[in-house]
Amino acid sequence: MIIRVQLVGTGIGNDPYRVDLPTYSSVVTNETTGRAFADVPASDVSPDVAAFVAAYPTVDLVTPLPVPFPASLASSWAEFLARRYDLGEARWHPVVF
Amino acid sequence: MKVSSFAVARPAYYDRNATSGTAVYSGSFIAPHAETVRWTVTVATGKKANIELTRMMAYRVTVATVAATAGYVARITTASSYMDILYEAHISNVLGYEAKDLAPAGVTLYAGETLDGRTYDGSTGGAYNYLTGCKYTTFDA
């Protein structure tokens, strides 16, 4: 599913622009607003995050969300990914943005 | 003839809960940009992934005011290091200039390893089309 998430990285040296997810495709970025569209496998999106994305659709990389992505959802998504990939110290902290 | 062995052949990888997937990025008239990871595949614990095809292409569609280095990278990252299996860097202001690469099949990624695809263009003005991606199969390790 297409999700607008926070862009991370500086684009300098070994810190490329990217999104903080383990698996994704088709990233389109806006470095100025710090937002990116990414195609994320449905299996990597927890149901509560999927519900939030469906409730607040985004059409561009500029317009802010009407409500901020709740910290509790950010935490639950990070835990969901950590359990799914089970790679020890590896952690992702994606934020719908 | 009496056969008394209880050994059972292990199923081939494609019969071990295999899941086929692709990670792609295609963009048209993409303005100059810093190195950007367009797609990533990460292998979860208990899985492996066969990378069956990786291809990268960049094609200049608009001339730049000042051309600079542009290209793409397909990078494997392991626990201890990384390797660029495809790497392209060129300076060209020729409309229609095309760079493209195919990586060999048969690359196996282990748990925690990643394959990603990146693009970059340091020019001032101008644009490229990009067509990049990989096809992979994950399966029980």
gemmi code that builds the backbone of each chain (N, CA, C; Angstrom):
import gemmi

chains = {
    "A": [
        ("MET", (0.839, -1.175, 0.000), (0.000, 0.000, 0.000), (0.887, 1.242, 0.000)),
        ("ILE", (0.369, 2.290, -0.646), (1.129, 3.535, -0.722), (0.929, 4.319, 0.580)),
        ("ILE", (2.021, 4.668, 1.212), (1.962, 5.425, 2.465), (2.903, 6.621, 2.351)),
        ("ARG", (2.438, 7.760, 2.828), (3.323, 8.928, 2.868), (4.025, 8.939, 4.220)),
        ("VAL", (5.329, 8.826, 4.170), (6.110, 8.701, 5.401), (7.190, 9.773, 5.454)),
        ("GLN", (7.786, 9.863, 6.626), (8.857, 10.833, 6.832), (10.124, 10.353, 6.105)),
        ("LEU", (10.766, 11.292, 5.424), (12.023, 11.015, 4.748), (13.151, 11.157, 5.755)),
        ("VAL", (14.100, 10.229, 5.720), (15.256, 10.337, 6.615), (16.517, 10.388, 5.763)),
        ("GLY", (17.620, 10.745, 6.396), (18.885, 10.868, 5.688), (19.133, 12.300, 5.261)),
        ("THR", (20.394, 12.554, 4.856), (20.787, 13.903, 4.432), (21.104, 13.975, 2.945)),
        ("GLY", (21.249, 12.814, 2.307), (21.657, 12.803, 0.902), (23.142, 13.063, 0.724)),
        ("ILE", (23.865, 13.072, 1.814), (25.296, 13.378, 1.762), (26.087, 12.149, 2.184)),
        ("GLY", (27.115, 11.843, 1.418), (28.013, 10.743, 1.783), (27.273, 9.430, 1.925)),
        ("ASN", (27.521, 8.740, 3.042), (26.893, 7.450, 3.268), (25.566, 7.568, 3.999)),
        ("ASP", (24.873, 8.663, 3.780), (23.584, 8.892, 4.440), (22.551, 9.307, 3.397)),
        ("PRO", (22.210, 8.381, 2.490), (21.289, 8.748, 1.409), (19.895, 9.033, 1.944)),
        ("TYR", (19.133, 9.775, 1.159), (17.713, 9.910, 1.476), (17.063, 8.537, 1.364)),
        ("ARG", (16.178, 8.247, 2.294), (15.508, 6.949, 2.315), (14.306, 7.034, 3.242)),
        ("VAL", (13.560, 5.963, 3.337), (12.499, 5.897, 4.338), (12.853, 4.791, 5.318)),
        ("ASP", (12.394, 4.936, 6.545), (12.829, 4.050, 7.621), (11.920, 2.825, 7.694)),
        ("LEU", (12.035, 1.993, 6.682), (11.256, 0.760, 6.604), (12.167, -0.348, 6.069)),
        ("PRO", (11.903, -1.596, 6.451), (12.777, -2.675, 5.996), (12.603, -3.034, 4.525)),
        ("THR", (11.384, -2.927, 4.019), (11.111, -3.317, 2.638), (10.126, -2.325, 2.036)),
        ("TYR", (10.491, -1.777, 0.908), (9.595, -0.815, 0.240), (10.019, -0.645, -1.212)),
        ("SER", (9.136, -0.007, -1.971), (9.362, 0.229, -3.395), (8.930, 1.644, -3.740)),
        ("SER", (9.341, 2.055, -4.957), (8.749, 3.206, -5.637), (8.749, 4.483, -4.816)),
        ("VAL", (9.879, 4.776, -4.201), (9.946, 5.968, -3.355), (10.024, 7.232, -4.206)),
        ("VAL", (9.129, 8.157, -3.913), (9.136, 9.492, -4.511), (9.267, 10.480, -3.364)),
        ("THR", (10.206, 11.427, -3.492), (10.547, 12.252, -2.339), (10.313, 13.740, -2.585)),
        ("ASN", (10.176, 14.434, -1.478), (10.245, 15.894, -1.486), (11.183, 16.259, -0.334)),
        ("GLU", (12.426, 16.570, -0.684), (13.424, 16.824, 0.357), (13.085, 18.087, 1.148)),
        ("THR", (12.387, 19.014, 0.536), (12.058, 20.272, 1.214), (11.062, 20.048, 2.346)),
        ("THR", (10.029, 19.249, 2.069), (9.027, 19.006, 3.109), (9.392, 17.796, 3.970)),
        ("GLY", (10.355, 16.999, 3.516), (10.754, 15.823, 4.289), (9.756, 14.692, 4.194)),
        ("ARG", (8.994, 14.669, 3.100), (7.986, 13.630, 2.941), (8.313, 12.751, 1.734)),
        ("ALA", (7.825, 11.515, 1.783), (8.038, 10.596, 0.669), (6.857, 9.649, 0.568)),
        ("PHE", (6.479, 9.348, -0.660), (5.542, 8.254, -0.883), (6.348, 6.970, -1.035)),
        ("ALA", (5.906, 5.921, -0.377), (6.566, 4.615, -0.511), (5.491, 3.545, -0.644)),
        ("ASP", (5.776, 2.555, -1.466), (4.890, 1.405, -1.610), (5.378, 0.342, -0.632)),
        ("VAL", (4.598, 0.103, 0.404), (5.004, -0.778, 1.500), (4.194, -2.074, 1.415)),
        ("PRO", (4.832, -3.236, 1.558), (4.053, -4.482, 1.538), (2.981, -4.459, 2.622)),
        ("ALA", (1.798, -4.905, 2.277), (0.697, -4.899, 3.258), (1.060, -5.689, 4.502)),
        ("SER", (1.891, -6.715, 4.325), (2.280, -7.542, 5.469), (3.178, -6.788, 6.448)),
        ("ASP", (3.703, -5.639, 6.038), (4.570, -4.841, 6.913), (3.819, -3.681, 7.565)),
        ("VAL", (2.525, -3.641, 7.375), (1.743, -2.532, 7.934), (0.747, -3.102, 8.939)),
        ("SER", (0.850, -2.650, 10.169), (-0.067, -3.150, 11.195), (-1.477, -2.634, 10.909)),
        ("PRO", (-2.494, -3.373, 11.340), (-3.876, -2.974, 11.026), (-4.229, -1.578, 11.518)),
        ("ASP", (-3.722, -1.183, 12.682), (-4.070, 0.155, 13.190), (-3.438, 1.250, 12.337)),
        ("VAL", (-2.238, 1.006, 11.834), (-1.608, 1.985, 10.950), (-2.347, 2.040, 9.608)),
        ("ALA", (-2.726, 0.868, 9.110), (-3.483, 0.835, 7.851), (-4.793, 1.615, 7.991)),
        ("ALA", (-5.415, 1.495, 9.143), (-6.676, 2.227, 9.371), (-6.423, 3.731, 9.399)),
        ("PHE", (-5.309, 4.154, 10.016), (-4.980, 5.581, 10.060), (-4.729, 6.106, 8.652)),
        ("VAL", (-3.983, 5.351, 7.854), (-3.671, 5.781, 6.489), (-4.952, 5.898, 5.667)),
        ("ALA", (-5.858, 4.947, 5.861), (-7.121, 4.998, 5.120), (-7.980, 6.179, 5.565)),
        ("ALA", (-7.885, 6.532, 6.828), (-8.716, 7.624, 7.356), (-8.226, 8.998, 6.916)),
        ("TYR", (-6.919, 9.097, 6.664), (-6.336, 10.396, 6.297), (-5.559, 10.273, 4.993)),
        ("PRO", (-6.243, 10.166, 3.884), (-5.550, 9.996, 2.596), (-4.730, 11.235, 2.249)),
        ("THR", (-3.625, 11.017, 1.568), (-2.743, 12.116, 1.164), (-2.611, 12.094, -0.354)),
        ("VAL", (-2.581, 13.286, -0.939), (-2.550, 13.359, -2.398), (-1.285, 14.027, -2.920)),
        ("ASP", (-0.501, 14.634, -2.030), (0.730, 15.277, -2.487), (1.787, 15.151, -1.391)),
        ("LEU", (2.963, 15.698, -1.672), (4.064, 15.597, -0.713), (4.255, 16.903, 0.049)),
        ("VAL", (3.242, 17.745, 0.027), (3.357, 19.062, 0.647), (2.359, 19.244, 1.790)),
        ("THR", (1.096, 18.971, 1.516), (0.036, 19.265, 2.477), (0.199, 18.433, 3.746)),
        ("PRO", (0.286, 19.087, 4.900), (0.417, 18.325, 6.150), (-0.826, 17.494, 6.439)),
        ("LEU", (-0.643, 16.448, 7.237), (-1.781, 15.669, 7.694), (-2.690, 16.551, 8.543)),
        ("PRO", (-3.991, 16.300, 8.511), (-4.902, 17.093, 9.352), (-4.672, 16.855, 10.836)),
        ("VAL", (-4.181, 15.679, 11.161), (-3.817, 15.377, 12.559), (-2.451, 14.709, 12.548)),
        ("PRO", (-1.633, 14.962, 13.545), (-0.326, 14.311, 13.576), (-0.462, 12.802, 13.776)),
        ("PHE", (0.504, 12.070, 13.267), (0.540, 10.617, 13.469), (0.766, 10.367, 14.958)),
        ("PRO", (-0.154, 9.680, 15.625), (-0.021, 9.504, 17.075), (1.249, 8.731, 17.455)),
        ("ALA", (1.888, 9.174, 18.524), (3.104, 8.499, 18.988), (2.834, 7.040, 19.337)),
        ("SER", (1.633, 6.771, 19.837), (1.301, 5.382, 20.202), (1.257, 4.498, 18.963)),
        ("LEU", (0.768, 5.050, 17.847), (0.748, 4.279, 16.595), (2.162, 4.079, 16.068)),
        ("ALA", (2.996, 5.107, 16.198), (4.382, 4.987, 15.757), (5.079, 3.874, 16.534)),
        ("SER", (4.841, 3.838, 17.828), (5.466, 2.800, 18.658), (4.957, 1.415, 18.285)),
        ("SER", (3.658, 1.303, 18.072), (3.098, -0.022, 17.773), (3.571, -0.508, 16.401)),
        ("TRP", (3.753, 0.442, 15.451), (4.248, 0.035, 14.126), (5.700, -0.443, 14.241)),
        ("ALA", (6.489, 0.281, 15.028), (7.888, -0.126, 15.214), (7.962, -1.518, 15.850)),
        ("GLU", (7.118, -1.761, 16.846), (7.112, -3.075, 17.496), (6.635, -4.151, 16.536)),
        ("PHE", (5.645, -3.823, 15.727), (5.116, -4.764, 14.736), (6.229, -5.201, 13.776)),
        ("LEU", (6.998, -4.224, 13.294), (8.084, -4.546, 12.356), (9.191, -5.335, 13.052)),
        ("ALA", (9.491, -4.964, 14.286), (10.548, -5.671, 15.017), (10.171, -7.138, 15.213)),
        ("ARG", (8.906, -7.396, 15.540), (8.457, -8.780, 15.717), (8.465, -9.516, 14.382)),
        ("ARG", (8.021, -8.855, 13.347), (7.887, -9.528, 12.049), (9.252, -9.927, 11.481)),
        ("TYR", (10.234, -9.049, 11.605), (11.549, -9.347, 11.032), (12.468, -10.040, 12.037)),
        ("ASP", (12.248, -9.819, 13.317), (12.948, -10.535, 14.378), (14.463, -10.557, 14.160)),
        ("LEU", (15.029, -9.379, 13.913), (16.455, -9.299, 13.575), (17.271, -8.673, 14.708)),
        ("GLY", (16.908, -8.978, 15.918), (17.704, -8.526, 17.054), (17.666, -7.018, 17.203)),
        ("GLU", (18.829, -6.394, 17.042), (18.934, -4.958, 17.296), (18.334, -4.108, 16.165)),
        ("ALA", (18.072, -4.742, 15.036), (17.544, -3.968, 13.908), (16.178, -3.397, 14.275)),
        ("ARG", (16.031, -2.097, 14.109), (14.769, -1.450, 14.436), (14.457, -0.396, 13.384)),
        ("TRP", (13.198, -0.313, 13.053), (12.733, 0.728, 12.144), (11.681, 1.551, 12.883)),
        ("HIS", (11.677, 2.828, 12.596), (10.731, 3.730, 13.265), (10.047, 4.618, 12.230)),
        ("PRO", (9.254, 4.018, 11.356), (8.583, 4.832, 10.335), (7.499, 5.714, 10.949)),
        ("VAL", (7.317, 6.858, 10.332), (6.306, 7.805, 10.797), (5.467, 8.232, 9.599)),
        ("VAL", (4.167, 8.022, 9.692), (3.273, 8.571, 8.673), (3.330, 10.081, 8.823)),
        ("PHE", (3.608, 10.755, 7.699), (3.948, 12.175, 7.813), (3.255, 12.931, 6.694)),
    ],
    "B": [
        ("MET", (13.549, -55.663, -3.154), (14.576, -54.946, -2.414), (13.915, -54.206, -1.254)),
        ("LYS", (14.524, -54.338, -0.107), (13.974, -53.647, 1.052), (14.685, -52.302, 1.228)),
        ("VAL", (13.898, -51.264, 1.317), (14.469, -49.931, 1.536), (14.200, -49.552, 2.985)),
        ("SER", (15.247, -49.312, 3.729), (15.061, -49.087, 5.156), (15.450, -47.685, 5.604)),
        ("SER", (15.817, -46.825, 4.646), (16.211, -45.477, 5.038), (14.982, -44.626, 5.348)),
        ("PHE", (15.094, -43.866, 6.434), (14.013, -42.944, 6.784), (14.340, -41.520, 6.338)),
        ("ALA", (15.450, -41.376, 5.647), (15.832, -40.037, 5.226), (14.819, -39.489, 4.221)),
        ("VAL", (14.446, -38.265, 4.418), (13.511, -37.605, 3.510), (14.211, -36.392, 2.919)),
        ("ALA", (14.192, -36.298, 1.625), (14.857, -35.168, 0.979), (14.196, -33.867, 1.415)),
        ("ARG", (15.021, -32.876, 1.652), (14.493, -31.563, 2.002), (13.880, -30.940, 0.762)),
        ("PRO", (12.714, -30.348, 0.900), (12.103, -29.736, -0.288), (13.000, -28.647, -0.873)),
        ("ALA", (12.887, -28.467, -2.149), (13.609, -27.384, -2.811), (13.133, -26.045, -2.249)),
        ("TYR", (13.953, -25.030, -2.417), (13.630, -23.732, -1.789), (12.259, -23.216, -2.211)),
        ("TYR", (11.896, -23.463, -3.460), (10.619, -22.927, -3.939), (9.429, -23.693, -3.391)),
        ("ASP", (9.709, -24.768, -2.660), (8.630, -25.489, -1.992), (8.673, -25.284, -0.480)),
        ("ARG", (9.413, -24.281, -0.031), (9.511, -24.022, 1.408), (8.850, -22.672, 1.717)),
        ("ASN", (7.540, -22.629, 1.616), (6.771, -21.398, 1.895), (7.316, -20.214, 1.107)),
        ("ALA", (7.594, -20.459, -0.143), (8.188, -19.414, -0.976), (7.173, -18.320, -1.281)),
        ("THR", (7.671, -17.107, -1.303), (6.858, -15.954, -1.672), (7.620, -15.135, -2.697)),
        ("SER", (6.977, -14.861, -3.798), (7.606, -14.093, -4.864), (7.309, -12.617, -4.672)),
        ("GLY", (8.301, -11.772, -4.968), (8.076, -10.335, -4.825), (8.938, -9.531, -5.770)),
        ("THR", (8.583, -8.279, -5.918), (9.407, -7.349, -6.683), (9.570, -6.076, -5.873)),
        ("ALA", (10.655, -5.392, -6.108), (10.860, -4.050, -5.559), (11.305, -3.204, -6.740)),
        ("VAL", (10.592, -2.143, -7.005), (10.830, -1.402, -8.242), (10.779, 0.103, -7.993)),
        ("TYR", (11.346, 0.816, -8.925), (11.154, 2.268, -8.996), (11.255, 2.670, -10.457)),
        ("SER", (10.263, 3.377, -10.933), (10.352, 3.969, -12.250), (9.867, 5.403, -12.141)),
        ("GLY", (10.631, 6.305, -12.716), (10.277, 7.713, -12.648), (10.619, 8.400, -13.950)),
        ("SER", (9.795, 9.352, -14.351), (10.011, 10.088, -15.590), (10.287, 11.545, -15.284)),
        ("PHE", (11.212, 12.108, -16.029), (11.571, 13.522, -15.898), (11.909, 13.855, -14.436)),
        ("ILE", (12.796, 13.084, -13.885), (13.201, 13.265, -12.492), (14.327, 14.289, -12.436)),
        ("ALA", (14.108, 15.331, -11.683), (15.077, 16.415, -11.553), (16.311, 15.933, -10.787)),
        ("PRO", (17.413, 16.693, -10.893), (18.611, 16.327, -10.126), (18.296, 16.145, -8.639)),
        ("HIS", (18.998, 15.205, -8.039), (18.714, 14.891, -6.639), (19.924, 14.212, -6.020)),
        ("ALA", (20.021, 14.322, -4.714), (21.061, 13.606, -3.979), (20.744, 12.111, -3.986)),
        ("GLU", (21.722, 11.318, -3.585), (21.519, 9.871, -3.591), (20.299, 9.508, -2.760)),
        ("THR", (19.397, 8.766, -3.379), (18.122, 8.425, -2.755), (17.864, 6.935, -2.916)),
        ("VAL", (17.546, 6.273, -1.817), (17.214, 4.846, -1.865), (15.771, 4.723, -2.337)),
        ("ARG", (15.586, 4.147, -3.509), (14.249, 4.060, -4.107), (13.502, 2.804, -3.711)),
        ("TRP", (14.239, 1.759, -3.382), (13.595, 0.520, -2.935), (14.581, -0.295, -2.115)),
        ("THR", (14.033, -1.107, -1.241), (14.850, -1.950, -0.359), (14.119, -3.253, -0.093)),
        ("VAL", (14.878, -4.321, -0.024), (14.356, -5.617, 0.409), (15.201, -6.067, 1.591)),
        ("THR", (14.553, -6.406, 2.696), (15.252, -6.908, 3.884), (14.765, -8.322, 4.170)),
        ("VAL", (15.691, -9.228, 4.486), (15.337, -10.621, 4.742), (15.127, -10.819, 6.243)),
        ("ALA", (13.977, -11.362, 6.604), (13.635, -11.569, 8.013), (14.338, -12.811, 8.561)),
        ("THR", (14.381, -12.883, 9.874), (14.936, -14.065, 10.533), (14.152, -15.313, 10.113)),
        ("GLY", (14.862, -16.397, 9.877), (14.232, -17.651, 9.475), (13.982, -17.752, 7.985)),
        ("LYS", (14.399, -16.727, 7.241), (14.177, -16.712, 5.796), (15.493, -16.523, 5.048)),
        ("LYS", (15.472, -16.847, 3.786), (16.504, -16.465, 2.829), (15.780, -15.876, 1.622)),
        ("ALA", (16.540, -15.223, 0.768), (15.941, -14.692, -0.456), (16.869, -14.939, -1.626)),
        ("ASN", (16.303, -15.440, -2.679), (17.028, -15.528, -3.943), (16.706, -14.290, -4.765)),
        ("ILE", (17.742, -13.568, -5.142), (17.542, -12.429, -6.029), (17.676, -12.959, -7.453)),
        ("GLU", (16.574, -12.949, -8.158), (16.556, -13.605, -9.467), (16.890, -12.653, -10.609)),
        ("LEU", (16.697, -11.371, -10.371), (16.994, -10.396, -11.421), (17.092, -9.016, -10.788)),
        ("THR", (18.097, -8.288, -11.167), (18.196, -6.874, -10.778), (18.559, -6.090, -12.024)),
        ("ARG", (17.813, -5.048, -12.300), (18.146, -4.238, -13.467), (17.998, -2.757, -13.095)),
        ("MET", (18.875, -1.956, -13.694), (18.891, -0.520, -13.430), (19.066, 0.193, -14.762)),
        ("MET", (18.361, 1.315, -14.929), (18.485, 2.072, -16.169), (18.275, 3.557, -15.878)),
        ("ALA", (19.110, 4.378, -16.499), (18.945, 5.835, -16.431), (19.053, 6.377, -17.849)),
        ("TYR", (18.188, 7.314, -18.182), (18.071, 7.806, -19.560), (17.850, 9.307, -19.515)),
        ("ARG", (18.774, 10.070, -20.097), (18.614, 11.536, -20.031), (17.512, 11.995, -20.983)),
        ("VAL", (16.546, 12.723, -20.424), (15.413, 13.187, -21.228), (15.383, 14.698, -21.388)),
        ("THR", (16.141, 15.415, -20.562), (16.213, 16.875, -20.683), (17.653, 17.282, -20.429)),
        ("VAL", (18.193, 18.140, -21.286), (19.586, 18.532, -21.089), (19.697, 19.427, -19.848)),
        ("ALA", (20.855, 19.354, -19.232), (21.111, 20.122, -18.017), (21.753, 21.456, -18.364)),
        ("THR", (21.615, 22.403, -17.456), (22.371, 23.649, -17.568), (23.854, 23.337, -17.378)),
        ("VAL", (24.134, 22.593, -16.336), (25.487, 22.091, -16.088), (25.366, 20.617, -15.724)),
        ("ALA", (25.890, 19.743, -16.566), (25.817, 18.312, -16.286), (26.879, 17.933, -15.258)),
        ("ALA", (26.510, 17.023, -14.378), (27.453, 16.496, -13.388), (27.207, 14.992, -13.260)),
        ("THR", (27.885, 14.381, -12.329), (27.817, 12.927, -12.215), (26.393, 12.469, -11.869)),
        ("ALA", (25.948, 11.474, -12.599), (24.626, 10.894, -12.352), (24.732, 9.387, -12.516)),
        ("GLY", (23.759, 8.685, -11.989), (23.774, 7.239, -12.149), (22.881, 6.539, -11.162)),
        ("TYR", (23.275, 5.308, -10.843), (22.469, 4.469, -9.961), (23.367, 3.460, -9.267)),
        ("VAL", (22.818, 2.869, -8.220), (23.546, 1.858, -7.446), (22.548, 0.787, -7.030)),
        ("ALA", (22.943, -0.481, -7.152), (22.212, -1.575, -6.519), (23.162, -2.180, -5.495)),
        ("ARG", (22.803, -2.086, -4.236), (23.748, -2.407, -3.154), (23.238, -3.534, -2.272)),
        ("ILE", (24.100, -4.513, -2.034), (23.839, -5.546, -1.031), (24.558, -5.150, 0.248)),
        ("THR", (23.839, -5.169, 1.351), (24.441, -4.879, 2.652), (24.312, -6.116, 3.530)),
        ("THR", (25.460, -6.585, 4.033), (25.468, -7.727, 4.948), (25.735, -7.196, 6.353)),
        ("ALA", (25.882, -8.124, 7.290), (26.099, -7.704, 8.671), (27.394, -6.925, 8.814)),
        ("SER", (28.382, -7.212, 7.976), (29.702, -6.622, 8.206), (30.154, -5.669, 7.108)),
        ("SER", (29.497, -5.670, 5.968), (30.004, -4.838, 4.880), (28.925, -4.663, 3.821)),
        ("TYR", (29.307, -4.039, 2.729), (28.366, -3.928, 1.624), (29.100, -4.104, 0.304)),
        ("MET", (28.320, -4.345, -0.749), (28.891, -4.505, -2.080), (27.909, -3.930, -3.089)),
        ("ASP", (28.418, -3.086, -3.960), (27.584, -2.544, -5.020), (27.622, -3.512, -6.200)),
        ("ILE", (26.529, -4.244, -6.396), (26.531, -5.236, -7.475), (26.315, -4.569, -8.829)),
        ("LEU", (25.679, -3.416, -8.826), (25.582, -2.594, -10.034), (25.912, -1.166, -9.639)),
        ("TYR", (26.764, -0.527, -10.436), (27.144, 0.846, -10.115), (27.347, 1.601, -11.411)),
        ("GLU", (26.703, 2.737, -11.521), (26.845, 3.552, -12.717), (27.128, 5.000, -12.320)),
        ("ALA", (28.162, 5.572, -12.924), (28.476, 6.982, -12.713), (28.955, 7.540, -14.034)),
        ("HIS", (28.306, 8.584, -14.510), (28.706, 9.183, -15.772), (28.387, 10.673, -15.746)),
        ("ILE", (29.036, 11.399, -16.622), (28.685, 12.799, -16.847), (28.335, 12.913, -18.323)),
        ("SER", (27.083, 13.182, -18.607), (26.643, 13.298, -19.993), (25.515, 14.310, -20.098)),
        ("ASN", (25.634, 15.162, -21.093), (24.543, 16.107, -21.340), (23.922, 15.839, -22.708)),
        ("VAL", (24.086, 14.613, -23.168), (23.562, 14.225, -24.473), (22.135, 13.717, -24.299)),
        ("LEU", (21.209, 14.384, -24.954), (19.813, 13.949, -24.873), (19.713, 12.517, -25.378)),
        ("GLY", (19.080, 11.667, -24.604), (18.957, 10.275, -24.994), (20.085, 9.385, -24.513)),
        ("TYR", (21.058, 9.965, -23.803), (22.119, 9.120, -23.253), (21.490, 8.094, -22.316)),
        ("GLU", (21.884, 6.850, -22.474), (21.277, 5.782, -21.672), (22.355, 4.912, -21.044)),
        ("ALA", (22.177, 4.630, -19.776), (23.023, 3.664, -19.087), (22.113, 2.585, -18.524)),
        ("LYS", (22.497, 1.328, -18.699), (21.659, 0.262, -18.148), (22.516, -0.944, -17.813)),
        ("ASP", (22.068, -1.684, -16.808), (22.808, -2.843, -16.331), (21.846, -3.912, -15.856)),
        ("LEU", (22.273, -5.141, -16.006), (21.564, -6.283, -15.453), (22.530, -7.032, -14.547)),
        ("ALA", (22.083, -7.376, -13.352), (22.925, -8.170, -12.455), (22.630, -9.650, -12.665)),
        ("PRO", (23.612, -10.495, -12.455), (23.372, -11.932, -12.620), (22.393, -12.454, -11.572)),
        ("ALA", (21.676, -13.487, -11.938), (20.763, -14.141, -11.009), (21.567, -15.026, -10.057)),
        ("GLY", (20.882, -15.550, -9.059), (21.520, -16.518, -8.184), (22.159, -15.928, -6.945)),
        ("VAL", (21.928, -14.658, -6.689), (22.444, -14.054, -5.458), (21.515, -14.442, -4.316)),
        ("THR", (22.072, -14.973, -3.256), (21.266, -15.353, -2.095), (21.515, -14.369, -0.956)),
        ("LEU", (20.442, -13.864, -0.410), (20.538, -13.005, 0.768), (20.115, -13.807, 1.992)),
        ("TYR", (20.829, -13.584, 3.095), (20.541, -14.277, 4.343), (19.834, -13.309, 5.302)),
        ("ALA", (19.381, -13.860, 6.429), (18.605, -13.041, 7.369), (19.361, -11.773, 7.744)),
        ("GLY", (18.669, -10.682, 7.683), (19.245, -9.390, 8.052), (19.924, -8.671, 6.911)),
        ("GLU", (20.139, -9.340, 5.804), (20.812, -8.694, 4.678), (19.790, -7.953, 3.811)),
        ("THR", (20.283, -6.950, 3.107), (19.381, -6.149, 2.284), (19.945, -5.982, 0.877)),
        ("LEU", (19.047, -5.760, -0.035), (19.387, -5.291, -1.383), (18.587, -4.015, -1.591)),
        ("ASP", (19.268, -2.943, -1.993), (18.528, -1.718, -2.271), (18.948, -1.130, -3.609)),
        ("GLY", (18.092, -0.256, -4.125), (18.349, 0.429, -5.386), (18.322, 1.929, -5.174)),
        ("ARG", (19.355, 2.625, -5.683), (19.500, 4.068, -5.457), (19.684, 4.788, -6.778)),
        ("THR", (19.278, 6.045, -6.807), (19.562, 6.902, -7.950), (20.167, 8.202, -7.445)),
        ("TYR", (20.901, 8.890, -8.323), (21.454, 10.190, -7.967), (21.777, 10.956, -9.235)),
        ("ASP", (21.764, 12.267, -9.116), (22.073, 13.140, -10.254), (22.520, 14.486, -9.689)),
        ("GLY", (23.779, 14.775, -9.857), (24.330, 16.016, -9.303), (24.277, 17.197, -10.253)),
        ("SER", (23.593, 17.052, -11.378), (23.544, 18.118, -12.383), (22.787, 19.333, -11.863)),
        ("THR", (22.908, 20.415, -12.603), (22.050, 21.579, -12.383), (21.073, 21.634, -13.548)),
        ("GLY", (19.819, 21.473, -13.240), (18.817, 21.418, -14.297), (18.860, 20.093, -15.045)),
        ("GLY", (17.930, 19.960, -15.979), (17.853, 18.718, -16.732), (17.121, 17.631, -15.967)),
        ("ALA", (16.941, 16.490, -16.616), (16.195, 15.409, -15.974), (16.534, 14.064, -16.611)),
        ("TYR", (16.265, 13.023, -15.838), (16.440, 11.645, -16.295), (15.141, 10.867, -16.122)),
        ("ASN", (15.001, 9.828, -16.911), (14.044, 8.769, -16.613), (14.822, 7.629, -15.952)),
        ("TYR", (14.182, 6.976, -14.989), (14.814, 5.829, -14.327), (13.865, 4.637, -14.393)),
        ("LEU", (14.461, 3.479, -14.562), (13.698, 2.236, -14.531), (14.572, 1.232, -13.782)),
        ("THR", (14.195, 0.924, -12.559), (15.060, 0.082, -11.722), (14.206, -0.927, -10.970)),
        ("GLY", (14.828, -2.003, -10.523), (14.084, -2.946, -9.708), (14.741, -4.302, -9.612)),
        ("CYS", (14.135, -5.137, -8.812), (14.605, -6.511, -8.672), (13.410, -7.433, -8.505)),
        ("LYS", (13.636, -8.689, -8.849), (12.651, -9.754, -8.623), (13.290, -10.739, -7.670)),
        ("TYR", (12.546, -11.144, -6.644), (13.135, -12.026, -5.639), (12.117, -13.042, -5.145)),
        ("THR", (12.625, -14.092, -4.538), (11.780, -15.090, -3.895), (12.317, -15.319, -2.491)),
        ("THR", (11.469, -15.133, -1.489), (11.870, -15.453, -0.117), (11.319, -16.824, 0.244)),
        ("PHE", (12.044, -17.508, 1.107), (11.631, -18.872, 1.473), (12.217, -19.229, 2.832)),
        ("ASP", (11.668, -20.287, 3.430), (12.159, -20.716, 4.744), (13.621, -21.135, 4.633)),
        ("ALA", (14.412, -20.627, 5.561), (15.842, -20.949, 5.525), (16.076, -22.425, 5.829)),
    ],
}
model = gemmi.Model(1)
for chain_id, residues in chains.items():
    chain = gemmi.Chain(chain_id)
    for i, (resn, *xyz) in enumerate(residues, 1):
        res = gemmi.Residue()
        res.name, res.seqid = resn, gemmi.SeqId(i, " ")
        for name, pos in zip(("N", "CA", "C"), xyz):
            atom = gemmi.Atom()
            atom.name, atom.element = name, gemmi.Element(name[0])
            atom.pos, atom.b_iso = gemmi.Position(*pos), 0.0
            res.add_atom(atom)
        chain.add_residue(res)
    model.add_chain(chain)
structure = gemmi.Structure()
structure.add_model(model)
structure.setup_entities()
